[in-house]
Amino acid sequence: MNSSEFDRRFDAGDTVLDALDLDAATRPRLQQKRVNVDFPLWMVEQLDREATRLGVTRQSIIKVWLAERLEHRTESSLGTATIH
């Protein structure tokens, strides 16, 4: 199927999943890469307390906080930061 047919079917609400090779699908820039970071004990203890309070894992809270910080930093550098 060409792209025009794909778009037409999609816009009409028809299924287009049969035209996709989902086994080969990738999510650019969302691949995982393992990194090791050493934290002082006090920081790990506080991370664990906060993670327990929120009902998430230590890894999850680190990822969310880093993503928020990096997103805020990007918005600030673009002059689009919102004030809460």
N, C-alpha and C positions, 0 to 999 in steps of 0.2 A: 504494500500500500504506500502511495506517495504521501508527502506531507499535507497536500491540499485535501486529499481524501480523509486523512487522519483528522485534520482540523474540522472538516465538515461533520464527520461522525461524532467527534467530541462535542462540538457546538450543538448538535442535534440531541445530545444526551444519550447517544448510543455507547455501548461498551467499546473501548479501544484496547482493553487488556490483551486480547488475542494478538494484537499487532506489536506487543512489547516483549522483549526478551528480559524478563525480570531477573533471571539468574545472572545476567551480565550487568545489571543495573548497579551504578555506583552513586555515592553521594559526595560530590567534590568537596574537598576541604573538611569533610566530617569523618575522615578515616581516623582511627584511633592510633596513638603513638604513646607507648609507655615511657614515663620519665620517673626518675627517682629523686626525691627531695628529702633532705634531712631537716627536721624541725626540732627546736628545743622541746624538752619534755613538757614544760608548762603550756606551750602552744598546743601540743597534741592533747593534753588533758582538757583544755578549754574547747578544742574542736570536738572532742568526744562528748563532752557535756552538752554542747549546743546541738550536735547531731542527735543525741539521745532525746533531747527536749523536742526536737522537730520530727523525730521518728524516721530519720534517714541515716545513711552510712556516712562515715567520715569522708570517704572519697566523694560522695555526692555533694556534701556541703562545700568541700574544697572546690570542686568543679563549678558549682553555682556561684560561689563568691568570686572566684577568679573571672568567670564569664561576665558577671555584673560589673566588676571593676574594669575589665578590658573594654566592655561595651560603653561604659560611662566615659572612659578615657578617649575612645574613638569619637563619641558624640561631642565631647568637649573640644577636641582638636578640630572638629568640623564646624564648631559654633552652633551645634544643634541640641545642646544639652537642655533637658527640661528641668525646671525647678519644682521640687515636690514640697 
